[in-house]
Amino acid sequence: MAEPFVTEPFVAGLRTPAVPLLVPAPAGAPTWTLRVQAAEAWDAVKVVCPPEASVQAVKAVAMAALYPADTVAADVVVKLHGAEVREESQGVAVAGARDGSTFFLALRRRRPVR
């Protein structure tokens, strides 16, 4: 069987750092590569996680890389396919994501520009 030319989803390579962020997975478990984008920073990261990883875990890893340390997690909304993920304790697969999906992070209340 020939090796595939593409080892990760296409969207994971768009304006993301080469080194992905990792959500811990059991040894030998399948992993997905997700793209997490921050609205305010216009920046994105790759997150490698198991399909059972919670949306909250993915959000925490991405927020550490994309937002200032004083940003409160409750103030950040996670969106998938344009809709808010209201139950962040559910797994990314249960939330409707697939390998290569993009999660969008945005502040719940926009801050005024001064």
Secondary structure as the mmCIF struct_conf table of DSSP 4:
data_model
#
loop_
_struct_conf.conf_type_id
_struct_conf.id
_struct_conf.beg_label_comp_id
_struct_conf.beg_label_asym_id
_struct_conf.beg_label_seq_id
_struct_conf.end_label_comp_id
_struct_conf.end_label_asym_id
_struct_conf.end_label_seq_id
HELX_LH_PP_P HELX_LH_PP_P1 ALA A 2 PRO A 4
BEND BEND1 PHE A 5 PHE A 5
BEND BEND2 THR A 7 GLU A 8
HELX_RH_3T_P HELX_RH_3T_P1 PHE A 10 GLY A 13
BEND BEND3 LEU A 14 ARG A 15
BEND BEND4 ALA A 18 VAL A 19
HELX_LH_PP_P HELX_LH_PP_P2 PRO A 20 PRO A 20
STRN STRN1 LEU A 21 LEU A 22
TURN_TY1_P TURN_TY1_P1 ALA A 27 GLY A 28
STRN STRN2 TRP A 32 ALA A 38
TURN_TY1_P TURN_TY1_P2 ALA A 39 TRP A 42
STRN STRN3 ASP A 43 CYS A 49
TURN_TY1_P TURN_TY1_P3 PRO A 51 GLU A 52
BEND BEND5 ALA A 53 ALA A 53
STRN STRN4 SER A 54 SER A 54
HELX_RH_AL_P HELX_RH_AL_P1 VAL A 55 LEU A 66
BEND BEND6 TYR A 67 TYR A 67
TURN_TY1_P TURN_TY1_P4 ALA A 69 ASP A 70
HELX_RH_3T_P HELX_RH_3T_P2 ALA A 73 ASP A 75
STRN STRN5 VAL A 76 LEU A 80
TURN_TY1_P TURN_TY1_P5 HIS A 81 GLY A 82
STRN STRN6 ALA A 83 GLU A 84
TURN_TY1_P TURN_TY1_P6 GLU A 88 SER A 89
BEND BEND7 GLN A 90 GLN A 90
STRN STRN7 GLY A 91 GLY A 91
TURN_TY1_P TURN_TY1_P7 VAL A 92 GLY A 96
TURN_TY1_P TURN_TY1_P8 ASP A 99 GLY A 100
STRN STRN8 THR A 102 LEU A 107
BEND BEND8 ARG A 108 ARG A 109
HELX_LH_PP_P HELX_LH_PP_P3 ARG A 110 VAL A 113
#
